[in-house]
Amino acid sequence: MMEAIFAIMLVVGGAALLSWPLGQYMAGLFSGRFARADSLFTRAVGGAPDQGWKQYAIALLAFNALMFVFVFALLTTQHALPLNPDGQSAASLDLVFNTAASFTTNTNLQHYSGESTWSYLAQLGGLMWLQFVSAATGIAALAALARGIGGQASMGNFFLDLQRATFGVLLPLAIVVACVLALSGVPMTLAGAAQVTTLEGAAQTIARGPAAAFVAIKQLGTNGGGFFGPNSTHPLENPDFWSNGFSMIALILIPMACVWMFGRIIGRMKHAGVIFGVMLAFLLLKIGGAVAFEAAPTQAFASLPVMQDVGNLEGKELRLGAATGPLWAVLTTSTSNGSVGAMHDSLNPLTGLMPMVGMWLNATFGGVGVGMINMFLYIVVAVFIAGMMVGRTPEYLGHRIEGNEMRLAVLALFSHAFLILGGTALFAATAWGQGALNNVGAHGFSEILYEFSSAGANNGSGFEGLGDATLPWNIATGLVMLIARFLPIIAPLAIVGSLMAKTRSAESAGTLSVEGGTFGTVLVITILIFGALTFFPAAALGPIAEHVTLMG
Amino acid sequence: MTYLLPSIRLWLITFAVCVIGYATIVLGFAQAVTPYRANGSIIAIDGQAVGSELVAQNFTSERYFWPRPSAVDYDGMGAGGSNLSPTSTDLADRAAGTVSRYGAGDDSPLPADLVAASGGGLDPHISLAGALYQADRVAAARGLAAEQVRQLVRGTAHAPGGMFAPAPIVNVLNLNLALDRLAP
């Protein structure tokens, strides 16, 4: 148990420390501190005029549409293009739609195994490219939101911001992480699979490829899409304990730094401190729960002569250490990463609930940029409720929150629950879902619930026993991912646009301070009511039912 | 046009830098500094590739140590886990098969890692306890003293993460290669 606590402190503490200077750097970057780089970026796109919220949103959508179309075309034609040493054939159109939607939306839900589906060109030129620019899209949107809410006259320019995020944040970090991963044993080669003859004389074909570059940005950009099918449980994607710890820090680093970046751009670091504290509290609570629940041994081995002094080992890798499975599971779903360090389908029932809670809240650090944007939605609602309770005009940073803003905030928050629960209900009631299950009973329901939670939270992890490589699953989750990505980006930009059009008032003694424990408490309660309570009935039917009926 | 042209320019620039430039840098670094690892940690004996140090391969002979169970039968092109719930009866049935393969009983319970399948199905390691459990069988099959084999196992074991992950593990392929060198 002690070593688990050390490992958690190493990863969460290390990332939290590093996030501070990174947030400072990012705030400077997005405030025009690097003028020469900015002028280069501006020339590269032929000018970067100031944009209002609508122009910014249209630019974001236009570029994301191009991302989708290009990668869709690349994936459908991969068999006729170069860099395909293992001779991957054409993929089905619905899988291509799902995959292009998945990587455009920063989700990286994978209804395929990379090593047996995509050519190296498709992986690098299509999917890895999207891992950069989709992550940069989220960071850019946060920068725009922070400028607007912080009182600047303009939201900035999307084309400039996207380059700042890509070249100023993601690329340098990715080079460092990729080189470290390569040193630890993640392959980086354009050669096709290795043919070996085992010591017992059998033939074994071992997939490899340009994985180190891919895995680095997979972790940093809260993407999560693995180079190999089983993601970071694959020994070539995550060779040892240290690559594992390093990968986890890379996973949570930028989402943490985004909070500090937000605080600096709006000039309210104490406020950012409260938000960071609320997010960290939720994160640690989930980690504690997951590690504790996963210490229970594998129930299926209970009546067999098996020594179980190490917790549940099904779906876990020995080299990664005892606490890694549950720790990674919580980190990857608190952020919208979705890479895995253990098989989530084989987690103990209540351990498996923790990642679901992370995806339902989707703001306890959350995806790069968008996690803080989701938290902004919760803040708007929290401020509104608090204002109503004390009978004052609700204000946030001097902006009056009124009906229009509330409608947009609730629309964005409510769509999240609607997409997840609606999709789950539809598939649980029909053969689309029932015919795809790998486990029976409550755990089977959990597989469906998890898949839609993952698509709705733009996460990308899965209870991978689910046979989701079918037409209905590809189309349904593809659509959910697209709506769940762009609605919660556009609505907050619209809220800020609406606030910018109104006169900003000075904060007075009667305004609820956003810098103290009272605000933090209101925020926690709002998140619990909106985020967690909505999903409680579904949780009761899945993981909780499985726990009470089958464990113990 | 206000949005399309900058989008296309952005596409070309980011593609050139983040795909071509970035992949080339990482590829050049990895191949120059650590070519063995960059190419999949493939072990060659007398010029013949026998496996990857990082990827489990199947062993069925009594003369070798056996790896953890694999839900994908050690398929290096289709890695994956069982994705069975810990409460699954299918999992209990599979585990019972493993237990009988080892001939384990209540007086000689199996270490859990020899029964539980790994996440990727290619875990190259077993626990030290799991290796010691098999030492008598391997020693008998090779006509070696059991203590000699146990010595070899202990010499191969390492803690994967120092104080953060002290439970010792053994790389099965390395151990079996050492075994072949000891008593061909």
Chai-1 contact restraints between the chains, C-beta under 6 A:
chainA,res_idxA,chainB,res_idxB,connection_type,confidence,min_distance_angstrom,max_distance_angstrom,comment,restraint_id
A,E3,B,F164,contact,1.0,0.0,6.0,A-B,restraint_1
A,F6,B,F164,contact,1.0,0.0,6.0,A-B,restraint_2
A,A7,B,F164,contact,1.0,0.0,6.0,A-B,restraint_3
A,A44,B,I13,contact,1.0,0.0,6.0,A-B,restraint_4
A,V45,B,P6,contact,1.0,0.0,6.0,A-B,restraint_5
A,V45,B,R9,contact,1.0,0.0,6.0,A-B,restraint_6
A,V45,B,L10,contact,1.0,0.0,6.0,A-B,restraint_7
A,I58,B,Y3,contact,1.0,0.0,6.0,A-B,restraint_8
A,A59,B,Y3,contact,1.0,0.0,6.0,A-B,restraint_9
A,A62,B,Y3,contact,1.0,0.0,6.0,A-B,restraint_10
A,A62,B,S7,contact,1.0,0.0,6.0,A-B,restraint_11
A,F63,B,S7,contact,1.0,0.0,6.0,A-B,restraint_12
A,F63,B,L10,contact,1.0,0.0,6.0,A-B,restraint_13
A,L66,B,S7,contact,1.0,0.0,6.0,A-B,restraint_14
A,L66,B,W11,contact,1.0,0.0,6.0,A-B,restraint_15
A,E115,B,M77,contact,1.0,0.0,6.0,A-B,restraint_16
A,S116,B,M77,contact,1.0,0.0,6.0,A-B,restraint_17
A,S116,B,G78,contact,1.0,0.0,6.0,A-B,restraint_18
A,L124,B,V19,contact,1.0,0.0,6.0,A-B,restraint_19
A,L124,B,A23,contact,1.0,0.0,6.0,A-B,restraint_20
A,G125,B,V19,contact,1.0,0.0,6.0,A-B,restraint_21
A,W129,B,F15,contact,1.0,0.0,6.0,A-B,restraint_22
A,W129,B,C18,contact,1.0,0.0,6.0,A-B,restraint_23
A,W129,B,V19,contact,1.0,0.0,6.0,A-B,restraint_24
A,F132,B,C18,contact,1.0,0.0,6.0,A-B,restraint_25
A,V133,B,T14,contact,1.0,0.0,6.0,A-B,restraint_26
A,F159,B,P6,contact,1.0,0.0,6.0,A-B,restraint_27
A,F159,B,L10,contact,1.0,0.0,6.0,A-B,restraint_28
A,T166,B,T14,contact,1.0,0.0,6.0,A-B,restraint_29
A,A178,B,V26,contact,1.0,0.0,6.0,A-B,restraint_30
A,C179,B,F29,contact,1.0,0.0,6.0,A-B,restraint_31
A,A182,B,A30,contact,1.0,0.0,6.0,A-B,restraint_32
A,L183,B,T34,contact,1.0,0.0,6.0,A-B,restraint_33
A,G185,B,R37,contact,1.0,0.0,6.0,A-B,restraint_34
A,G185,B,S41,contact,1.0,0.0,6.0,A-B,restraint_35
A,G185,B,L54,contact,1.0,0.0,6.0,A-B,restraint_36
A,P187,B,A38,contact,1.0,0.0,6.0,A-B,restraint_37
A,P187,B,G40,contact,1.0,0.0,6.0,A-B,restraint_38
A,M188,B,V26,contact,1.0,0.0,6.0,A-B,restraint_39
A,M188,B,L27,contact,1.0,0.0,6.0,A-B,restraint_40
A,M188,B,A30,contact,1.0,0.0,6.0,A-B,restraint_41
A,M188,B,A38,contact,1.0,0.0,6.0,A-B,restraint_42
A,T189,B,A38,contact,1.0,0.0,6.0,A-B,restraint_43
A,T189,B,N39,contact,1.0,0.0,6.0,A-B,restraint_44
A,A194,B,G40,contact,1.0,0.0,6.0,A-B,restraint_45
A,A194,B,I42,contact,1.0,0.0,6.0,A-B,restraint_46
A,V196,B,A49,contact,1.0,0.0,6.0,A-B,restraint_47
A,V196,B,V50,contact,1.0,0.0,6.0,A-B,restraint_48
A,V196,B,G51,contact,1.0,0.0,6.0,A-B,restraint_49
A,T198,B,G51,contact,1.0,0.0,6.0,A-B,restraint_50
A,T198,B,Q57,contact,1.0,0.0,6.0,A-B,restraint_51
A,L199,B,V50,contact,1.0,0.0,6.0,A-B,restraint_52
A,L199,B,N176,contact,1.0,0.0,6.0,A-B,restraint_53
A,E200,B,S61,contact,1.0,0.0,6.0,A-B,restraint_54
A,Q204,B,Q57,contact,1.0,0.0,6.0,A-B,restraint_55
A,Q204,B,G76,contact,1.0,0.0,6.0,A-B,restraint_56
A,T205,B,G76,contact,1.0,0.0,6.0,A-B,restraint_57
A,T205,B,M77,contact,1.0,0.0,6.0,A-B,restraint_58
A,I206,B,S52,contact,1.0,0.0,6.0,A-B,restraint_59
A,I206,B,V55,contact,1.0,0.0,6.0,A-B,restraint_60
A,I206,B,G76,contact,1.0,0.0,6.0,A-B,restraint_61
A,A207,B,G76,contact,1.0,0.0,6.0,A-B,restraint_62
A,A207,B,M77,contact,1.0,0.0,6.0,A-B,restraint_63
A,R208,B,G40,contact,1.0,0.0,6.0,A-B,restraint_64
A,A212,B,V26,contact,1.0,0.0,6.0,A-B,restraint_65
A,A212,B,A30,contact,1.0,0.0,6.0,A-B,restraint_66
A,A213,B,A23,contact,1.0,0.0,6.0,A-B,restraint_67
A,A213,B,V26,contact,1.0,0.0,6.0,A-B,restraint_68
A,F228,B,A79,contact,1.0,0.0,6.0,A-B,restraint_69
A,G229,B,A79,contact,1.0,0.0,6.0,A-B,restraint_70
A,G229,B,G80,contact,1.0,0.0,6.0,A-B,restraint_71
A,P230,B,A79,contact,1.0,0.0,6.0,A-B,restraint_72
A,P230,B,G80,contact,1.0,0.0,6.0,A-B,restraint_73
A,P230,B,G119,contact,1.0,0.0,6.0,A-B,restraint_74
A,P230,B,G120,contact,1.0,0.0,6.0,A-B,restraint_75
A,T233,B,G119,contact,1.0,0.0,6.0,A-B,restraint_76
A,T233,B,G120,contact,1.0,0.0,6.0,A-B,restraint_77
A,H234,B,A79,contact,1.0,0.0,6.0,A-B,restraint_78
A,H234,B,G120,contact,1.0,0.0,6.0,A-B,restraint_79
A,P235,B,L54,contact,1.0,0.0,6.0,A-B,restraint_80
A,P235,B,V55,contact,1.0,0.0,6.0,A-B,restraint_81
A,P235,B,L122,contact,1.0,0.0,6.0,A-B,restraint_82
A,P235,B,P124,contact,1.0,0.0,6.0,A-B,restraint_83
A,L236,B,L54,contact,1.0,0.0,6.0,A-B,restraint_84
A,P239,B,L54,contact,1.0,0.0,6.0,A-B,restraint_85
A,F241,B,P160,contact,1.0,0.0,6.0,A-B,restraint_86
A,F241,B,G161,contact,1.0,0.0,6.0,A-B,restraint_87
A,F241,B,A165,contact,1.0,0.0,6.0,A-B,restraint_88
A,T298,B,P86,contact,1.0,0.0,6.0,A-B,restraint_89
A,Q299,B,P86,contact,1.0,0.0,6.0,A-B,restraint_90
A,Q299,B,T87,contact,1.0,0.0,6.0,A-B,restraint_91
A,A300,B,P86,contact,1.0,0.0,6.0,A-B,restraint_92
A,A300,B,S88,contact,1.0,0.0,6.0,A-B,restraint_93
A,A300,B,L91,contact,1.0,0.0,6.0,A-B,restraint_94
A,A300,B,A92,contact,1.0,0.0,6.0,A-B,restraint_95
A,F301,B,A95,contact,1.0,0.0,6.0,A-B,restraint_96
A,F301,B,V115,contact,1.0,0.0,6.0,A-B,restraint_97
A,L304,B,A95,contact,1.0,0.0,6.0,A-B,restraint_98
A,L304,B,V99,contact,1.0,0.0,6.0,A-B,restraint_99
A,P305,B,A104,contact,1.0,0.0,6.0,A-B,restraint_100
A,P305,B,G105,contact,1.0,0.0,6.0,A-B,restraint_101
A,P305,B,D106,contact,1.0,0.0,6.0,A-B,restraint_102
A,P305,B,P109,contact,1.0,0.0,6.0,A-B,restraint_103
A,V306,B,P109,contact,1.0,0.0,6.0,A-B,restraint_104
A,V306,B,L110,contact,1.0,0.0,6.0,A-B,restraint_105
A,V306,B,A112,contact,1.0,0.0,6.0,A-B,restraint_106
A,V306,B,V115,contact,1.0,0.0,6.0,A-B,restraint_107
A,M307,B,P109,contact,1.0,0.0,6.0,A-B,restraint_108
A,M307,B,P111,contact,1.0,0.0,6.0,A-B,restraint_109
A,Q308,B,A112,contact,1.0,0.0,6.0,A-B,restraint_110
A,V310,B,A112,contact,1.0,0.0,6.0,A-B,restraint_111
A,N312,B,P86,contact,1.0,0.0,6.0,A-B,restraint_112
A,L313,B,A112,contact,1.0,0.0,6.0,A-B,restraint_113
A,L313,B,D113,contact,1.0,0.0,6.0,A-B,restraint_114
A,L313,B,A116,contact,1.0,0.0,6.0,A-B,restraint_115
A,E314,B,P86,contact,1.0,0.0,6.0,A-B,restraint_116
A,E314,B,A116,contact,1.0,0.0,6.0,A-B,restraint_117
A,G315,B,G81,contact,1.0,0.0,6.0,A-B,restraint_118
A,G315,B,G119,contact,1.0,0.0,6.0,A-B,restraint_119
A,K316,B,G119,contact,1.0,0.0,6.0,A-B,restraint_120
A,E317,B,S118,contact,1.0,0.0,6.0,A-B,restraint_121
A,E317,B,G119,contact,1.0,0.0,6.0,A-B,restraint_122
A,E317,B,D123,contact,1.0,0.0,6.0,A-B,restraint_123
A,L318,B,D113,contact,1.0,0.0,6.0,A-B,restraint_124
A,L318,B,H125,contact,1.0,0.0,6.0,A-B,restraint_125
A,L318,B,I169,contact,1.0,0.0,6.0,A-B,restraint_126
A,R319,B,H125,contact,1.0,0.0,6.0,A-B,restraint_127
A,R319,B,P160,contact,1.0,0.0,6.0,A-B,restraint_128
A,G321,B,G161,contact,1.0,0.0,6.0,A-B,restraint_129
A,G321,B,A165,contact,1.0,0.0,6.0,A-B,restraint_130
A,A342,B,G119,contact,1.0,0.0,6.0,A-B,restraint_131
A,M343,B,G81,contact,1.0,0.0,6.0,A-B,restraint_132
A,M343,B,N83,contact,1.0,0.0,6.0,A-B,restraint_133
A,M343,B,G119,contact,1.0,0.0,6.0,A-B,restraint_134
A,D345,B,N83,contact,1.0,0.0,6.0,A-B,restraint_135
A,N348,B,P86,contact,1.0,0.0,6.0,A-B,restraint_136
A,N438,B,N83,contact,1.0,0.0,6.0,A-B,restraint_137
A,N439,B,S85,contact,1.0,0.0,6.0,A-B,restraint_138
A,N439,B,S88,contact,1.0,0.0,6.0,A-B,restraint_139
A,H443,B,S85,contact,1.0,0.0,6.0,A-B,restraint_140
A,E464,B,N83,contact,1.0,0.0,6.0,A-B,restraint_141
A,G465,B,N83,contact,1.0,0.0,6.0,A-B,restraint_142
A,L550,B,T87,contact,1.0,0.0,6.0,A-B,restraint_143
